[in-house]
Amino acid sequence: MQVTETLSDGLKREFTVVVPADELGERLTQRLTSLKDEVRIKGFRPGKVPVNHLRKLYGRSAMAEIVQAMLSEVTVKTLEERGERAATPPDYDLPEDEAVTERILSGGADLAYTMSYEILPEVVLDDFKKVVVERPIVEIDEAEVETQLNQLAESGRTFDVKSGKAEDGDRVSVSYLGKIDGEPFDGGTDDNAAIRIGSGQFIPGFEEQLEGMAVGDEKTITVTFPDDYGAAHLAGKTANFDVSVKEVSKPGELVIDDNLAERLGLESIDKLREAIREQLRSQYDQATRMKVKRQILDQLDALHQFGLPPKMVQTEFDNIWRQISAEMAQNSRTFELEGTTEEAARDDYWKISERRVRLGLVLSEIGTKNAIEVREEEMQRALAAQLRQFPGSEQQVLEFYRKDPDAAAALRAPIFEEKVVDFLLELITISDKTVTREELLDDGEENEAPAA
């Protein structure tokens, strides 16, 4: 067997491989000899089938198996001898001429082909002490606890039917039919909608126009959907709603007491306040971790600049672009409506793909160098969480993860990533900074955490 390097350009490698017909023939003979004890052929005793007869029956298929095994064997041996790691599965340029292929499979010609692959770059880890992050901290404001408490109480507030005109804070039951350019539209009709005036839960400008209406009153309300409205086919459009009032109710007294807590499964109002504080703390801690993690990833990305395997980046980009395209089609969005162009969007997502691949390689190297592994029990917990999302289909989901290595890898990746972040948190420099709730929860940048 002869393997000759023909290209070494950056991370790209290419080789010509020649496997002599004699070597293939020897392997074929060995394979056919082993088949003597495996096959049962009428007219021959077990183990007594002549090799030449087996060659006629199974020679071509056996040689095809040998060629396939040779491809894998040559790849593994080449990588081991060169001390390289392939970034993606190799490409093989095999003979396409049927006559040549037939001669190879019949043992009458050398197997000559081209093998190419991209290697993983060498990742030299920088000093993690250079990573300096600011940890945003929010102190829980008791006023916010009371606000949350009031919202819980509000959800259980009673309403009493009243006569007269609707006022701010009242709940109005209406039927309506919405039209755009005189034509009804999907989702624009309801025969018994309960709308709280001043709640801000309906289309902007709609609730205010219900004020002053009484039972039996009819009115045409005109509103314009926001440009960022969730239903893309309605965004920015003006609609007319023919509204008829069926009932007007005034809010009852807002009651905050132990009964409220008991309805929510807690023994007292103090316990409810404590639960709200714990929920807020959990929410803030999660947001704090995401902010810190983003800073760590940004600095790791800046500290580690190296060539990336083009195919890995292309694969990551294709996955992102497929998801983006599907979401835009589902929501009837276009790049023009997003204030950009397809070319600019592709450029942005290509950069995101490069970042994800680079950080994935860096985090993987950190994990390897420091023996960070995802334990089986951690995978089982993650799998159990996935199963809970598909009640009634647990067995199918379980089989999916068992049979698909990529799915299992996708389950493992975020666990591994968080463990590496935990490891880094022990090494980097962190300073705390008190911020407002709004500052902490403001997601001014997209969270492009990599799949490690």
N, C-alpha and C positions, 0 to 999 in steps of 0.2 A: 504494500500500500504506500502511495506517495501523496503527501499533503504539501502543497507549495503556496506560500502567501503571495498574493498578487496585489493586495491593497491594504495599506495601513494609514488611514487618513482620519486624524482625530480619534473619534470613538468607533469609526467604521473599520471592519475587517472583512477581507474577502480571500478565498482560497480556491485553488483548483485541486480536486481530489481524483486520484486514479487508483482504482482497485483492480489488479490484474485478474483476468479471466481464470487463471489457475487457482488463485486464492478463493475466488467465488466458487469454483468447481469443488475445491476441497471442502468448503463449508456445506455445499449442497450434498456431497457424498455423506458427510457426517450427519446431516439432517435426515437424509433418506434412510441411512442405517438405523437411526433411532426410531424411524417410523415402522421398521420391520416388526417391532414388538408392540406397536400401537394399533396398527390397522388390521382389519379382518377382510381378506379377499377370497372369494369363492374359488376353490380349486387349490388353495395353498394352505398348508398347516401354519399356525401362529408362529411367527418369527422366521419362517422359511421362504418369504416372498423375495425373489431376486431383486437386487438394487436396480438393475436396468429396467425391470418391469415397473418398479415404483417410480423411476425417473419418467417413464412414459405417462403414468397416471398423475403424478403429483409434482413433477419436476418444475413446471412453470410456476405454480402457486407457491411451492417451497422457496424457489429463487426470489420471488417477489417479497416473501417474508424476510429472506436473508438481506436483500437490498435495503428494506426498511430498517432492519436492525443495524445495518452498517452505517446508515445515515446518523442514527442516534449515537452509535459507538464512536464514530469519527469525531462527532461534535464534542462529546464528553472528554475524549482523550485529548483533543486539541486544546480545549479550555484548560484542562488540568496541567498539561505540559507548559502552557503559556502563562498560567497563573491568572487567568482572566475569568470574569463572570459576565455571561450574556445578559443584556438588558431585556431582550425580548427573544422569543423563539427564533432560531435561525431560518433563513430562506435558502431553499435548495433549487438550483437551476439544473434540472435533469434533462437528458436527451428527449426531444420531442418527436424525432423521426421514428415512425412505427417500425421500420425495418431494423434500425439500430436497437431499439428497445427489445424487439423480438430476439435479436442475437444475444443481447445481454441476458435475458431471461432464460434462454436456452443454453447458456454457458459458453457461447461462442465468441464473446467480445468482452473487452475490459469495461468496467463501469467508470465512466468519466463524467464528473459534474462539478458545478461551482457551488460553494457554500459561502454564505455571507451572514454577518450578524453585527450588532452593535454591542459594545461592552459597557458595563457600568463604570462611571468615572471613579477615580480615586477621590474619596472625600476625606480631607484633612481637617479634623475638628479644631476650631479656634478655641481660645481661652474663654470659658463661660463667664469668668469674672468681668469680662468686658460688657456683659449684658446687664444693663441697669434699667429697672422698671419702676414705675410709680403706681402704687396700688391705691385706687380710689376707694374711699371709705365713706359710708353714709350712716349717720347716727339716726336711729329711729325716733321720729318726732311723734309725741303723744297725740298731737293734733291729727296726724295721719291715721293713727290707730282709731281715733274717734270718727274720722271720715269713713274709714272702712266699716266701722261698726254701724254708722248711720246708713250706709249703702245696704248692709245686710238687713237692717230693720226696714229700710225702704222697700226691699223686695217682698216683705211680708205685710206691708201696709194695706189696710182695708180701704175700700171706697164706698161711699153712700150715694145712691141716686139722688139727684137734685133737679129742681125745676129752674127755669131761667137760662141765662146765657152762659156759655163756657168761658172760664177765666184761666189765667196762667196757673198751672199746677193741676188743673182738672184733667180727668180721663174722659175722652170722648170716643164713643163707639160709632163708627161710620162705615158706609159702603162707598166705594169709589171705583171709577173707571178712568184709567189714564190713556191719553192719546198723544201721539207725536205726529204733527202734520195731518191731523184729522184721523189718523189710523191707530186703533188699539195696538198695544205692544205686549210682549211676553212679560209676565210679572207685574203688569200695571193694573190689575183688578183684584178687589177683595170685597166680600159681602159683609164682613163683620170684623173690621180692624179696630183694635183698641189702641188709641194714641194718647200718650200723656203730653199735654202741652207744656213746652219748656224742657222736656227731657233731652232733646237733641238727638233722638234715636231714629228720627225719620228724615226724609229728604230735606236738606236745608231750605228754610223758608216756608215749609208746608204747615208745621205745627202752629206758627204764629197766625196764619190766616184762618185758623179754626176759632180763634177767640171771637166772642160775640155771637157765635152761632148757637141755636137752641134746637131741641128735638123737632124734627120735621123740616128744618131749614135745608135748602139746597144751594150749592154755590160751585162755581168753577174756579179752581185754584191753579195758578200758573207758577211753575218752579223750573229752575234750570239745574240739571244734574251736574255735580262737580266734575272737573276734567279728569280727576283720578278715581272716579266712581268704579266700584268693583266690577259691574257689568259693562264691559267695553262698548257694547252696542248702544248703551245709553249715555256714556260719558260725554259731558259737554252739551247735551241736547236739551232743548226746552220742551216741556210737556204740560198739557192741560189735564187736570183731574176734575171730573164731574163728581162732586161729593154730596152725600146725603147723611145728615146726622140722625142716629137712631137712639142714642142715650148719652146723657151727660152725668158724670159722677164727680163728687168732690172728695178729696183725700181725707181719710180719718186721721186721728192723732197718731203721731210717730211714737211708738212705745219701745223703750230700751230697758229691759229688765231681765230677771232670771228666766222668765217664761220664754223669751227670745232665745236665750242660750240653750234651754232644754229642748226647744224645737230643732235646734241644730246639733243635738246630741251631747251637749256639755252641761255640767251641773250648775254653773252659775255664770253671771255676767262677767265676773272677774276672770274666770277660766276662759271665757270667750275672748276677752281682751288679750289674755296671754297667748292664746292660739293665734290671734291676728298678728301679734308681735313676732312670734316664731315664723309665721308664714312670710312676713315682710323681710325678716332677717335672712331666711332661705332665699328669697327672691334677690335680695341685694348681694348676698354672698355669691350667687351664681353669676350675676351681672359683673361683679368685681373680678371673678375668676376669668370670665370671657375677656374683659379688658386687659387683664394682666397677660393672659395667654396670647392675645393679639400682639401685644408689645414684644413678647418673647419671640414669636414667630417672625415678626418684622425684622428684629435685630439679627436673628439667626439667618434670615434670608440675605441681609446686608453683609454679614460676616463671611458667608460661604458662597463664593462665586466660582463656578466651574462649568465646563462644558456639559451639556445635557444630551442624552440619547434622543435623536430626533423622533424616532418611532414612539418612544414613551410619551413625549410631549404631544405628538399627533394623536395618539390614542386618548390621552386625557382631554385634549381639545375636542375631539369627536364626541366624547361622552357629554361634555358640557354643552356643546353646540346642539346636540340632539335634544337635550333636556330643555334648553332655552327655546328652540324652535317649536317644540311641542307645547310649551306653556304659552307662547305667543299665539300660536294657532288656536289653542283652546280659548283664550281670552280675546280673540280677534284684535290683537295688537300688532302694530307694525313698527319698524325702526323709526320711521318718520314721526309717529305719534310719541315715541320715546325721546324725541329730540336728537336723534343720531342717524347714522347710516349703517348699512350692513357691513361695509368695509371697516368703519371705525369700531363697530361692535366686535367684529372678528379679531381685530388687532388687540382690543382690550382683553378678550377672553383668551387669546393666545398667550398674553403676558400672565394672566391668571394661571393658565395651564403650566407655564414654565415655573411659576412660583410653587405650585403644588408639587410638581415633580421634584424640584430642587429641595424643598422642605421635607418631602417624603424620604428622599435619600439621606438627608442630614439626620432626621429623626431615627431612621433605620440604623445608621452608623452609630449614633449615640446609644441606641438600645443594644446593638451588638457588642460595642466596646465595654458596656457596663452591665452585661448579662440581664437586661430587662426583658422579661418574657410575660406573655399572657398565659395565666394558669388555666387549667381545664375547668376549674370551678367558676372562673370568671366568664369563660365562654358559655358555660351552662346557664349562668344567670342572664347573660345577654340573650341567649336563645329563648329562655323562658319568657323574657320580656317581649320578644317578638311573637311568641305563640299566643300570649294574652291579647294581642292586637287582632287576632283572627279566631274568635270563638267559633267552635264548630268545625274548623278546618285545621286544627292543630297537627294532625297526622300528616296531612299533605305538606304543610309548611316545614315540618320536621324532616320529611323525606327530601324536600327541596334543598335544605341546607346540608343534608348528609351527602347528597349526590353532586352538588355543584361547588367545586372548590373556590370559585370566584365569590360566591355568596358567603361562604364561610370566612373568606379573607376580608370581605366587606364588613362582616360582623366583628372581626378581630381588630381591624384597623383603628377605630375610634378608642377602643380600650387601650391598645398599645400607645396611642398618641397621648392619652391622658396620663398614663404611667410615666412616659418620658417627661411630660411637663411637670409632674410631681417631683421627679428626680432633679430637674433643672431648678425648681423652686428652692431646693436646698443649697444650691451653689451660687445663684446669681445675687446681685445686690438689689434689695427692695426697700423702697421708702414709702411710707403711708401719707396719703393726702386726703383731707376731709373735703368732700364735694357735696353738691346738692343732689337730691333724688333725680332731678331732671338731667343733670350732667351725667350721672351714672348710667341712667337708662337710655340716654341718647345714643342711638346707633348710627353715628355719622358716617361710618365706613362699613362696607359689606364685610361680613365675616368669612374670609376665604381660608378657613382652616383646611390643611391638606389631609388627604387620605394617606396615611403612612404605609 
